Amino acid sequence: MNWSSIGIAGLYHLAFFGLLLPWSAIKSARRLRENPYPPRRKYFLFVIGQQVFFLLLSLFVARVEWIRVFTWPENLWSFALAAGVLLALIAVMLPRWRKAVEKRERRVYLFMSGEGKDRVLWVLISLLAGVGEELSYRCVMFVLLWRGTGSGIAAALLSAAVFGISHIVQGWQSALVIGGFALVFQGLYWLSGSLLAPMLVHFIYDVTAGVMYYRFGRELGYPSEPLSPTRFS
């Protein structure tokens, strides 16, 4: 281990993304279970601001800690692999998305793309998440943890665990699944030598999830505004 090789900015990044965000996510999940949801557009705008901040913070830390972020893929076949991974993830998750809507899971409301301006905002959220989260977790955090632990495997596992917990607002089962996705995305980064492949997969997957949640919601009669936990069933 060589934690002394990480500067103050890198340590802050690890503390922020590795401790503060998971803790905040757990608190938010509890708060959302017990209180009315905000209007979807208001929530989308909040997430966009959050994602922009995360992206800018990670870009700054990458620059200060001499972490190379923007690299071209080392091979083209990795994109074929990425396309296969994307199709497999969507095929596996489609039944889960539909089941969540059928069960009237309250959290689904926050991830429905909606239409018109709401859908535009959802696409923007997906783009920022695809770029910012891959940069923050699969690159910056991964490199910092590798420097600190001296193990690429440990770094991948730790960053995936943190990534999953940071999505706990979607439920514990979903957090575990997302942690698994993080390892898949880390593998794409490793094989391609670039963040471009996992960013594209992440972006397209998120867009698809939001659109399909919304379509299933309309098909199955999901309430349009499940704001109150006391009246939603």
Secondary structure, 3 states (H helix, E strand, C coil): CCHHHCCHHHHHHHHHHHHHHHHHHHHHHHHHHHCCCCCHHHHHHHHHHHHHHHHHHHHHHHHHCCCCCCCCCCCCHHHHHHHHHHHHHHHHHHHHHHHHHHCCCHHHHHHCCCCCHHHHHHHHHHHHHHHHHHHHHHHHHHHHHHHHHCCHHHHHHHHHHHHHHCCHHHCHHHHHHHHHHHHHHHHHHHHHCCCHHHHHHHHHHHHHHHHHHHHHHHHHCCCCCCCCCCCCC
